[in-house]
Amino acid sequence: MLFLALGILCNVILLLIIKSFERFGIPTLQGIVVNYFVAGTTALFFVGESFTLSEVAGADFFPVSLLLGALFISIFYFISLTAQKINIAVASVANKMSVVMPVIIAFIIYGDAITAFKIVGIILALASVYLTTRPSSGTQTSTGKLWVLPLVVFIGSGIIDALVNYASKRLIHSPKDDALFTGFGFYIAGCIGVLWLLFMVLVKKEKLVFKSIIAGILLGIPNFFSIYFILKALSSNVLESSQLYPVANVFIVILSSLGGILFFKEKLNKLNYLGIALSVFALFLITYEAFMH
């Protein structure tokens, strides 16, 4: 349970730091690119054994690590935009309610039982994303067209969760693999980010900002641990994946929403609060039967 609690804490810290980028004038992409190299380096520090690039390239997890690298940076960018342009609660719900996707995949691939509780929970989870992302009537013009941001976050985060779960079950065979899988996914994300950043600097004439390095370091360390601790929690078998992801995500939704209200004075309307409450209830339904047996 300790690994799960630490994973939840790191995920909440991530969202709060991302939200802070705008306040301190840090270009989002620059901070994210630095963050991935820091996260990758932190991961390799935890390998604890020698390894070669050919060993990594030949590992079972490497193709998935490549795909995750591309998804990491693109979805992380959309999460940051959602947190900055709408609010942390929307970013958190869209990100974490995507748990319905690995749950559905677990029905198909891993043979998990399909029950009425889980089906209703999935439907309510989708409804909660809609409610949480609804702007106030007075802000419809400013945020109404931004619905695509949480939608992309929802779909992309679901794919990432499903891939991480698949790798944990089928492709990762040792604690060393945990760190290598995560680390190289981060490095690949960083390399893609460098190409993206070069385009922004050379073509769009974006200026490099030194404090992006500091911000990237602060972001990169909890970014690594947010995945590392979840992998550790999965491998500990304290909870099944169909239990662990919803439990983790409901706490992340609640704590990050509270963090947005406390630290950034974010204001939510009645539908937003209803959406958050509905997301908690939906995750309860998804996990209820697993905990009752």
N, C-alpha and C positions, 0 to 999 in steps of 0.2 A: 504493500500500500504506500510505502514511502516514495517509491519511484513514481507512482501515479500522482501523488500529491505534488512532487517536485515538477513533474511534467505539466500539470495544470498551472502551477505558479509561473513557470517559464513562458507558457503561452499567453498568460495575462500580461506579464511584463512586456512581451513583444508588442502587443497591441497598444499599450500605453506609450512605449518609446516611439512607435510609428506615428501616433497621434501628435507627439511632441515635435516631429520634424517641421511641420508647418509653422508652429509657434516660434521656433528658433531659426527659421529661414534656411533650412537644410534641403537642397534638391533631393527629392525622393529617390530617383534612380541612382544618383551618386552614392548615397548612403547605403542603398540596398546592394550595390555591386561590392563595395568594401566589406559589407556584412558577410557576404557569402565566402569571400576568401578567409576572413577571420573565423567563420564557422567551420570551414573545411580544415583549416590549420588546427583548430581546437579539437576536431574529430580525430585527426591523425595523431595528435598528442596522446589520445586515449587508446590507441591501438595496442600499445604495450609490447609489441613484437615487431621484428623486422619483416619487411615485405618488399616485393618488387612490382613494378608497373605491369610486367607481363603476368604476374600472379593475379593482380586485380582484373586485368583485361580478360583473363580466362575464367574468372569466377562466375558462378551461376547468376549472381545478383547484378553483374555489370550492365547488361542491356536495360534492366529496369532502372538502375542508377542513372544511366544516360537520359532516359525518358523523364525521370523525376527532376533532373537538373533543369531541363527546359521548362517543366511545369512549375518548379519552385519559383524561379525569378518572375515568370509572367503572372502567376496567381498572386505572389507576394506583392507585386506592383499594384494589382487590382485591389488587394486588401487594403493597402496603404491609401489608395485613392478613395476607397469607400469610407475608411475611418476619417480621412481629412475632409472630404467634401460632403459627407452625410453625418455619420457619427460612429463612435466605437461600438455601440450596441448593434447597429445594423451590420457592421463588418463582422462582429463576433457571431451573430446569429446566422448570417449567410455562410460564414466559414464553418461553423461547428454543427449546424443542422444538416450539413452535407453528409453527416453520419448515416443518413438513410440510404445512401448509395452503397457503401460497403455492407450494410445490413441486407439490402436486396441481393447483392452479389453473393453474400453468404448463403442465402436461400438457394441460389442457382448452383454455385460451385462447391460449397462446403457441406451442403445437405442440411443446413439449419432448419429447424421446424418452422413452418409457416402457420401463424396463429392469428386469431381475430385481434388480439391485443396489439401485435406487431403491425398488422395492416392499418388499424385505426391510428396507431402511433405515427406511422409514416405519413398518412394523409394529414394529420394534425401538424406534423413537422413542416410540411410544405406550406400549410396555411399560416403557420407562425412566421415563416420567412416573409410572406406577403404582408402580413400585418405589421411586422417590425420595420419594414422598409417603407411604410406609408408615411409621406410627409404630412405636416400640419396643413390645414387649409390655407393658411396665410403664406406658406412657403412652397406651395405647389409649383410655382413657376421656376423657382430656383433649384429644386431638387427632383421635381417630377420626371425630368428626362434622364435622371441618373440611375433609374431602376436597373439598367443593363449592368452596372458595376456589381451590385450584390448577386445578380443572376450568374455572371461569369465566375464570381468567387464561389458561389454555391456548387456549380457544376465542377469547376476545376479542383476545389478542395475535396470533393467527393472522390474524384479520380485519384488524387494523391493519397487519401486515406486508404482506398482500396488497394493501390499498388504497394503501399507500405505494409499493409496487412498481409498481402500475398507474399511479399518478400520475406516477412517474418515467419510465415508458415512453411514456405516451400524452398526458399533460396538462401536464407541465412542459417549457418550451421554452427556458429561459435561467437563468443563475445568479440573476437577480433573482426569477424564479418560485420557485426553491428556497426562498429566505428568506421570501417572501410566503406561500407555501403552508404552510410550517411555522409562521410567526408567527401567522397568522390562525387556524390550527387551535388553537394554544395560547390565544389570546385568547377564542375561543369556549368552550374548556374552562374558562377562568377565569370567564367570565360565568355559565355553568351552575353552577359551583362556588359563586359568590356567592349564587345563589338557594337552593342546597342549604344553605349556611352560615346564611343568614337563617332558614331553617326550623329549623335546629338551635339557633340562639340564641334566637329568639322563641318557639318551641313547646317545644323540649326543654330550654330554659334553659341551654344550654352557655355557659360563660364564655369570652370572647376572651382569648387569652394572647399577650402582646407578643412573646415569644421565637419565636412562630410566624413572625413576619415575617423574623427573621434566618434561621431554618431554611428558609423558603421561598426566600430569596435564594440560600442555599447550594445548594439543590436545583435551582432554576430554571435556573441557568447551565449545569451539565452536562446537564440535561434537554434544553435546546435543542440543544446540540452533539451529543448522542447520536443525534439524528435527522439533523441538518445534515451531519455527517461521513459518515454512511451514505449519504445522498443524493449527496454529493460522490463517494464511492467508487463508487456505481452509475454516475454520469455519466462517470466517468473511463474506464470500460470496461476496467479492468485485469482484472476478473473479471466473468463473467456473473452475473445475479441468483441463478440456481440454485446457483452456487458461493459467491457472496459471503455470503448470509445464513447458510448452514450453517457456513461457516468462522468468521464473526463469532460466531455463537451458541455454538459449541463452546468457544471461548476465554472467552466471558462466563460460561458454566456453570462451567468449571474455576476461573477466577480469582475469581469471586464466592463459590464454595463454599470455596475456600481462605481468602478474606477473612473469611467467617463463622467459620471455625474459629480463625483467628489473632486477630481483633479482638474477637470476641464469645464465644469459647470454646464454640461450638456443637458438639453431639455428634451424630454420625450413626451409625445402626446398619448392620449388614452389608448389608441390603437397599438402604439408601440409597446406600451406596458402590457397590454393584452397579449401581444405577440410573444413577448418574453415569457410571460406566465404560461402560455400555450406550449412554448418550446420545452419548458420544464416538464409539463404534464405529458407531452408527446414522448420525451425520452424516458419518463417513468413507465409509460405503457410498453415501450420497446423492450425495456429491461425487466419488467415486472415478473414475468414467468420464469426468467432465468434465475432470479434471486429467490423465487419461491420454491425452487427444486434443489 
